[in-house]
Amino acid sequence: MPDAKRPRTKTPAQEFQAFLLRKKIRPADLEKRLGIPPMTTWRWCNGKVKPSRMARRLLDEKLGFKWREK
């Protein structure tokens, strides 16, 4: 049973997934726009790794998404 006193917070990866869904950006489109391999997209979306500093800058410049540090 979740604790009612503490709201659930999304991880940066979950925020990224939600952003892609809201903007209707498919993983294949993201890979083309940023020039990244499919495995990288999968790792970011599943929280296995966080984007590098350069990749975070590209996400901000090309998509308008700021990756939140946790």
HUSUL-V850249 format. One record per residue. N is the residue number from 1. SS is DSSP state (~ for helix, > for strand, _ for the rest). PHI is phi as a letter, one per 20 degrees, with the letter a starting at -180 (none if undefined). PSI is psi in radians with two decimals (* if undefined). Layout:
n: (N N)
ss: (SS SS)
phi: (PHI PHI)
psi: (PSI PSI)
//
This chain:
n: (1 2 3 4 5 6 7 8 9 10 11 12 13 14 15 16 17 18 19 20 21 22 23 24 25 26 27 28 29 30 31 32 33 34 35 36 37 38 39 40 41 42 43 44 45 46 47 48 49 50 51 52 53 54 55 56 57 58 59 60 61 62 63 64 65 66 67 68 69 70)
ss: (_ _ _ _ _ _ _ _ _ _ _ ~ ~ ~ ~ ~ ~ ~ ~ ~ ~ ~ ~ _ _ _ ~ ~ ~ ~ ~ ~ ~ ~ _ _ _ ~ ~ ~ ~ ~ ~ ~ ~ _ _ _ _ _ _ _ ~ ~ ~ ~ ~ ~ ~ ~ ~ ~ ~ _ _ _ _ _ _ _)
phi: (none f f f f d f f d e f g f f f f f f f f f g e l d f g f f f f f f e m d f g f f g f f f f d m f b d f f g f f f f f g f f e d n d e f e f c)
psi: (2.19 2.60 2.07 -0.35 -0.49 2.10 2.60 2.42 2.53 2.55 2.83 -0.63 -0.71 -0.66 -0.69 -0.79 -0.77 -0.70 -0.83 -0.70 -0.79 -0.73 -0.04 0.79 2.04 2.68 -0.69 -0.66 -0.73 -0.76 -0.70 -0.79 -0.73 -0.22 0.76 2.69 2.74 -0.64 -0.58 -0.80 -0.79 -0.77 -0.71 -0.82 -0.46 0.08 0.33 -0.66 2.74 2.68 2.61 2.95 -0.75 -0.73 -0.68 -0.66 -0.73 -0.73 -0.69 -0.83 -0.78 -0.46 -0.35 0.42 2.17 2.04 2.10 2.29 2.47 *)
//
